[in-house]
Each structure stands twice: as C-alpha cells, then as structure tokens.
Amino acid sequence: MATRADISNFPATFLANIPTYFQKNARRLLAPVIALVVALALWQLFAQITQTLPGPIQVVQDTWDPLIINPFYVEGEDKGLGWQTLASLQRVAIGYSLAAVVGILVGVLIGAFPLLYEAVDPMFQVLRTVPPLAWLPIALAIFKNSGPAGIFIIFVTAIWPIVYNTAVGVQQMPQDYKNVAKVLRLSSREYFFDILLPSIVPYMFTGLKLGIGLAWLAIVAAEMLRGDTGIGFFIWNSYNSGAISEVILALIYIGIVGFLLDKLVGFLATLVSSDK
Amino acid sequence: MQTLTSPQTPTLTHQKSAFLEVDNVSKVYSTLRGDYTVLDGVNLSVQEGEFVCVIGHSGCGKSTLLNMVAGFNQPTSGQVRLKGNKISRPGPDRMVVFQNYSLLPWKTAYENIYLAVNAVYPEKSKKEKIEIVREHLAMVGLEEAAHKKPGQLSGGMKQRVSIARALSIYPEILILDEPFGALDAITREELQDELVKIWEEHRITVMMITHDIDEALFLADRIVMMTNGPAAKIGEIMEVNFPHPRNRTQMMEDPEYYTLRNQALDFLFGRFAHHED
C-alpha cells in the first residue's frame, strides 16, 4: 500500500525493494545477459580461429584509451565518438525533419486524392527500394557538395514509410468524422487541424518511427565521403587506417543510438496519442 | 435559460404549411445487375415543432430517406425541401445524431461540442460560445464529464454528448438515426425520457429513425411506417395523440397505447412481415 509514510521513506524502501525486484524479474534480466555472454564468447572463438577480426577483448584493449573512457576528447583532427555521434545526429535531424515535413504533406495529398495515389504509387514503389548507398553518386551529382548530398540521402531514405503510412491514415479515416465535418460545414483549415490531422496521428507516427530507423541506417552512406566528422566518416576513416577495433566500437555506438532514437519517437507517439 | 426555439403553445390557428417536405422522392441505385430502386415515390410533410418517427424493417430505405433529408444523398427524382428550400447538401440547419455517436475521440465532450458551436457561429464571442456549450452539457446532465474524452464515457453518455452537440447549434430540424440502437434497455429508457423532456421544453422539429415500436410510441407525434424494400414507400402514418408531458407509466396503462401498438405490430409483422431473415 502506498501511503505517505512510504513516500517519506522512499530511499529506504526503494533500496529494500531492489532484491525483490531482481527476484521477480530474474528471468527477464538474466536471459539477455546470458545471451550476450554467449555471443561474446562465440565472437572471441571466431576471432581466435580465423584471425580475421579482433575479438571482444582485443577491441576493448585497442579502444579503451581514449575512445571508450573519453567519448568527448579532442586531439587536433581526432575527435571522440561522442562528438562524432553528435555530428551525425545533427545531420540526421536535418534530413529526417525534411523527410517528416515533406512526407506528411505528400502522404496527406496522395491519401486524399485517389487519382494522385494511383499516378505516383508505381514510381514511389520503385524508388523506395533503392538502397541509401546507391543514392550517393546521384546526390553528389546534384549537389556537388558532400554536405547537402548527405542530408539528401537521409531524406530520400527516410521519406517513404512516412509518405505511405500517412496516406493509409487518410484513406482509413472513418466516414463518421467526414460526415460530422460535412454537416458542420467545417472550413478547410478546421477540417485539417481538428479532424484530419488528429485522426491520422497514429498512422503518421508508425511512419515516423520506421523513418527514423531508416534515416539512421543511411547515416554511414551519407557520411562516407565527408572528410570531417560523423560516425560514418569515423568508420570509413578507421577502416582506411586499419583500425578494425575502432570500427567495431563505432558499430556498437550506432546500434545503441539507433535503438534510443526508435524509443524516443515511440515515446513521442504515446505522448501525442494518449486520448484512447 | 436560453431556449432552442420559443416554446410554442399549440393553438388552433396553427399554420398547416409544411416545414419539411419530402415531395415524390425516389432513389434508384445503378448496380451491375441493373437498377435497384430503394425508395419509390415517397411523400411526407413534417410540421414545425413536430416529432416524427420513421419505422420499418432493415433494408426498407429509411436510412436512405434520412440521408436525403440530411443532404448526404440526393434523390434520383423528386425533391426534399426545408422551409421551401431544396436540400442539396448537408448543413448545420439539419444536424444529425448518428447511431455510432460520431464523436471525435481526441477531443473532450466539451471540445466536441465547442467545435460544432465554433464552426456554426464563428461570429459569436468566445464567452457566448463557451456559455452555449456549458448550457447544453447541463441540458443532458453531463457537466461533470465535460472534460472527459469519449473513450472514458459510457455509450449512453457518448450519445448524450452527441445530442448536446446537435442541439448546441440550434438546428431547424434534428435528425436522429437510430440513436439508442446500440444501448442497453435501461440506458435506452433513460435517454428516451431525457429526449422527450428536452423536446417538451423546446419543441424542436425532430425526425427520428427507429425499429423499436415502443420507443416510437413514447416519443413521436406521428409514426411513419415504411413498406419493405425494394421500392419501399410510406405504408401508413399513425397519429400518436398522447398529451405532453409524457409519462411512460401512465401511457402504458392507457388502452389506446395497445390499440396503436397492435396496429403498428400488425403493419410490421402481419401485412409487411420481413421474410428475408
């Protein structure tokens, strides 16, 4: 029972509850840890037998100082992975925001006008299967500069699920809402903001969630030819100087950041659509 | 307290010019297997301040008729006129209470009603609009639930919000499409009691679809009984002359109630029994 006395004793009760928490969730907490240990062991074994990759122990030894212990070190041109990640996140933020705005607009349009949908659907279906790396030469040809080209790659990779999910949301809008709008003769502005937009929010966020995953997937391609910063650049640069341990560490960074981005958009979605 | 229309005391000199006129209306849908006639030559006049129930088996075109009054559908031939003006599209002068409430789930009860008031009376001040919303929430007894969203309301409460929303824009005619069909028996009676009370206070023109004979008898001044489709038409119109304010118990004790009820039952299950199901 949560009483006031419990709350004033919070630190004590919290600490006292930790063992029971672990007991209750032992299976859920332990299973991933065991799986991780097994995976690391297999990796270590693979590394020792084939001698191609550094094993996990080797990776930690190679990158401990300064990459692991100080993500934000700066040494001339060399920057820590924290800085590289932030540079990449900034790029993704620009490309993804553009994809979100354009994607939602295009999605609403093709959702609302079936003729438009039928007209562009085959083209979009083909374009959306083009992998991020394949866009790289095209982007460079258009923009001549690796900065905007990288942003374009993120944009063009992330936009498709946003377009399609938004369009489905518009198509699936219940007739009831449209009838209400018709009887009340809502203005286009009222219809858009009071009816259309809120009713497609869940669909939109499905698209935005898929989009952020793809945007982050595209980051390496987007940064490969950039000679300055970014986690993609870092990977390419480390590979060129033969530092495979650094590449592996960067991969782990990319994985964790991508996971957190996905959770962040998911969290935003629950905030916006908490009306049910 | 503001009223919907000035409460009229029924007088002998009541004008007989029709308020709502359904004039020789037919509705034909073209299908791949040829034309399908839903309604065939329907004529109906509704007076201002009258409560009319339309009753009939499913598939008899009563929803089609209602949709033409609301303006969602156009008749294939004939006209529907309100105060002499041809109805060609939906509008707030013919507000609908839908069977499935049609509330916006992301807006509270208050916001759902406010959206309607704000859309129909943009020239009113914010204070006036808020006052109208409050008054109508009070009318259906929902002040307490004003800031709840439809997901947190029971079916009966949702339909109350929907009725309040419809009345808040002061329509010329209130259209109810089987409004209590999805509710349990007790809630349905409660809402019928409230609806008849609101009608008695405001004498608004109402056209309502139902397939519940007792509901129609309790609420309506006239019951329009439709023949079966295809090519349905009005079979019989029954006058229900119980005095207002109506009281369910008193009505049930009146032998006249059973005469009317049997007449309706005979129409629906004798002469125009539905054999398809």
Interface residues (C-beta under 8 A of the other chain):
Chain A: D176 Y177 N179 V180 K182 V183 L184 R185 L186 S187 E190 D194 I195 P198 S199 V201 S273 D275 K276
Chain B: A70 G71 F72 R89 P90 G91 P92 R94 M95 V96 F98 N100 S102 L104 P105 W106 K107 L115 A116 N118 A119 V120 K149 G151 I169
